[in-house]
Amino acid sequence: MANYLQGLRRRREDRTDAETRGGDTGEQRIAVIGLGRFGSSLAAELMRRGWDVLGIDDDERLVQRYSDSLTHAAVADCTDDEVLRQLGVHEFTSAVVGIGTDIEASILTTSNLLDAGVPNIWAKAISRQHGKILERLGAHHVVLPEHEMGERVAHLVTGKMLDFIEFDDDFALVKTVAPKVATGVPLGVSAVRTKHGVTVVGIKRPGHDFTYATAETVVRPGDVLIVTGKTPAVEAFANLS
């Protein structure tokens, strides 16, 4: 942690010098707290997208494992608000609390980030109850990766969908092979929105890229559709033969 703090001070000085000269570093910085499977995977993807990632965990072995692949890595207990202050996390644009099994640590860390004024906080929850506590605490975004992935896979296993994403208000986006009721005529004629309560927003023919769908688009057998609507409606549409 001492080495990290020295490096952080140098970066702050460099950033201050740039700002004094009227420059803008354009830096996108995020702290990922908890480097388990979820946190480490997220941190790696953020690095791939060009973000400046500080990875934090109280397990020294995990920090050592990912220290070479992240911008910075530190061994620290983020349930201590003073530790967060020393790490300079309050200066970051975003933070992710990826702590899973220790619910108390997850809640305390999220609370410390909120007190520090981090403007965009994502927090992982391992249960609905855990998620509700984080929401009431004030976390800006709460994710339940295991629960959401379980629901998604269940839809794929039990139906004819190729992919499924559900949103909070019982609204879903589905990728599915076009059913017969939608093929052979333009979408405006098949009237899937009126008859089935869904909207076809994209279409892909074998050997071609996805393109936007219009009322004049004629769907052919074997086409793959991107469909939106209320979850029961898109489920029923995808299961049509």
C-alpha positions in Angstrom: 0.0 0.0 0.0 2.9 2.4 0.7 4.2 1.9 -2.8 0.8 2.6 -4.2 0.4 5.8 -2.2 3.8 7.1 -3.4 2.7 6.4 -7.0 -0.7 8.0 -6.4 1.0 11.2 -5.0 3.1 11.4 -8.2 0.1 11.0 -10.4 -1.7 13.7 -8.5 1.2 16.0 -8.9 1.3 15.3 -12.6 -2.4 15.8 -13.0 -2.2 19.1 -11.0 0.6 20.3 -13.3 -1.4 19.4 -16.4 -4.5 21.3 -15.0 -2.3 24.3 -14.2 -1.1 24.4 -17.8 -4.7 24.3 -18.9 -4.5 20.7 -20.0 -7.1 17.9 -19.5 -5.9 14.4 -18.8 -9.3 13.0 -19.9 -8.7 10.2 -17.4 -11.5 7.7 -16.7 -10.7 6.3 -13.2 -12.5 3.6 -11.3 -11.8 1.7 -8.1 -12.8 -2.0 -8.0 -13.0 -3.2 -4.4 -13.0 -6.9 -4.1 -10.9 -8.9 -6.6 -12.8 -12.2 -6.6 -14.2 -13.7 -9.8 -16.6 -10.9 -10.4 -14.3 -8.0 -9.5 -11.3 -9.3 -11.3 -13.2 -10.0 -14.5 -14.8 -6.6 -14.4 -11.4 -4.9 -13.7 -9.8 -6.8 -16.7 -12.6 -5.6 -19.0 -12.3 -2.0 -17.8 -8.6 -2.1 -18.5 -9.3 -3.4 -22.0 -11.6 -0.5 -22.5 -8.9 2.0 -21.5 -9.9 2.8 -18.0 -7.5 3.6 -15.2 -8.3 0.8 -12.7 -7.3 0.7 -9.0 -8.0 -2.8 -7.7 -8.3 -3.3 -3.9 -8.6 -6.4 -1.8 -7.7 -7.4 1.7 -6.3 -10.6 0.4 -2.6 -10.1 -0.5 -2.5 -13.1 -2.7 -5.3 -11.8 -5.0 -3.7 -8.3 -5.2 -0.3 -9.9 -6.2 -2.1 -12.0 -8.8 -3.6 -9.0 -10.5 -1.1 -6.3 -9.8 0.6 -6.6 -13.2 -2.6 -6.4 -15.1 -4.2 -3.4 -13.4 -3.1 0.3 -13.4 -2.7 0.1 -9.6 -3.4 -2.6 -7.0 -3.5 -2.2 -3.2 -3.9 -4.5 -0.2 -6.4 -2.7 2.0 -9.5 -3.0 4.2 -12.1 -0.6 2.8 -14.4 -0.9 5.7 -12.0 1.7 7.2 -13.0 5.1 5.9 -9.5 6.4 6.6 -8.0 3.8 4.4 -10.2 4.9 1.5 -9.2 8.5 2.1 -5.5 7.6 2.0 -6.1 5.7 -1.3 -7.7 8.7 -2.8 -10.8 6.9 -3.8 -12.9 10.0 -3.2 -11.2 11.5 -6.2 -12.4 8.7 -8.5 -15.3 9.1 -10.9 -16.7 5.7 -10.1 -16.3 2.7 -7.8 -17.5 -0.9 -7.8 -18.0 -2.9 -4.6 -17.4 -6.4 -5.7 -17.3 -7.9 -2.2 -19.5 -11.0 -2.2 -19.6 -13.3 0.8 -19.0 -10.8 3.5 -22.2 -8.8 3.5 -21.1 -6.6 6.5 -18.0 -5.6 4.6 -20.0 -4.9 1.5 -22.4 -2.6 3.4 -19.6 -0.8 5.3 -17.5 -0.2 2.2 -20.5 1.1 0.2 -21.4 3.4 3.1 -17.8 4.7 3.2 -17.9 5.4 -0.5 -21.1 7.3 -0.2 -19.7 9.4 2.7 -16.7 10.1 0.6 -18.9 11.5 -2.2 -18.0 9.1 -5.0 -20.5 10.1 -7.7 -21.1 6.7 -9.2 -21.2 3.6 -7.1 -22.0 0.1 -8.3 -22.4 -2.6 -5.6 -22.7 -6.3 -6.1 -25.4 -8.1 -4.1 -25.5 -11.9 -3.4 -29.3 -11.9 -2.6 -32.4 -9.8 -3.1 -32.3 -8.9 0.6 -28.7 -7.8 0.3 -29.6 -5.7 -2.8 -32.4 -4.0 -1.0 -30.1 -3.0 1.9 -27.6 -1.5 -0.6 -30.4 0.4 -2.4 -31.7 1.8 0.8 -28.2 2.8 1.8 -28.0 4.9 -1.4 -25.9 2.8 -3.8 -26.5 4.2 -7.3 -26.5 0.8 -9.0 -27.0 -2.6 -7.5 -26.3 -5.8 -9.5 -27.1 -9.4 -8.6 -24.9 -11.2 -11.2 -25.5 -14.8 -10.0 -29.3 -14.3 -9.7 -29.6 -12.4 -13.0 -27.4 -15.0 -14.9 -29.5 -17.8 -13.4 -32.7 -16.2 -14.7 -31.2 -15.6 -18.1 -29.9 -19.1 -18.5 -33.3 -20.5 -17.4 -35.0 -18.6 -20.2 -32.5 -19.9 -22.7 -32.7 -23.5 -21.5 -36.5 -23.7 -21.4 -37.4 -21.7 -24.5 -36.3 -21.1 -28.1 -34.5 -17.9 -27.4 -30.9 -17.4 -28.4 -30.4 -14.6 -25.9 -32.4 -12.9 -23.2 -32.0 -9.6 -21.2 -34.7 -8.5 -18.8 -34.9 -5.0 -17.3 -36.3 -3.8 -14.0 -39.8 -2.9 -15.2 -40.6 -6.4 -16.6 -39.4 -5.4 -20.1 -37.1 -7.7 -22.0 -34.9 -7.7 -25.1 -34.8 -11.1 -26.9 -32.8 -12.6 -29.7 -34.7 -15.4 -31.4 -35.2 -17.2 -34.7 -38.2 -15.7 -36.6 -41.4 -17.7 -36.0 -43.5 -18.7 -39.1 -46.2 -16.1 -38.2 -43.8 -13.3 -38.9 -42.3 -14.6 -42.2 -43.1 -14.1 -45.8 -44.7 -10.6 -45.5 -43.5 -7.2 -44.4 -43.6 -6.6 -40.6 -46.2 -3.9 -41.1 -48.5 -6.5 -42.7 -47.8 -9.3 -40.1 -48.6 -6.7 -37.4 -46.6 -8.5 -34.7 -46.9 -5.5 -32.4 -50.7 -5.5 -32.6 -51.2 -9.2 -32.5 -48.4 -10.3 -30.1 -47.5 -7.1 -28.2 -43.8 -7.0 -29.3 -41.7 -4.8 -31.5 -39.1 -6.2 -33.9 -36.2 -3.7 -33.8 -33.4 -5.7 -35.6 -33.0 -8.5 -38.1 -30.1 -10.6 -39.2 -30.1 -12.9 -42.3 -27.6 -15.8 -42.5 -24.3 -14.4 -43.9 -25.3 -10.8 -43.2 -24.9 -8.3 -40.3 -27.7 -7.1 -38.1 -29.7 -4.2 -39.5 -32.6 -2.2 -38.2 -36.1 -3.5 -38.9 -38.8 -1.3 -40.5 -42.5 -1.8 -41.3 -41.4 -2.7 -44.9 -38.9 -5.3 -43.8 -39.9 -8.8 -45.1 -38.8 -11.5 -42.6 -37.6 -14.8 -44.1 -37.4 -18.3 -42.6 -34.2 -18.6 -40.7 -33.8 -14.9 -40.0 -32.7 -13.9 -36.5 -34.8 -11.2 -34.9 -34.1 -8.8 -32.0 -37.5 -8.3 -30.3 -38.6 -6.1 -27.4 -41.7 -5.9 -25.2 -43.1 -7.0 -21.9 -41.4 -10.2 -20.7 -44.4 -12.5 -21.0 -45.1 -11.2 -24.5 -41.6 -11.7 -25.9 -41.4 -15.2 -24.2 -44.7 -16.2 -25.9 -43.5 -14.7 -29.3 -40.2 -16.6 -29.2 -41.9 -19.8 -28.4 -44.2 -19.6 -31.5 -43.5 -22.3 -34.1 
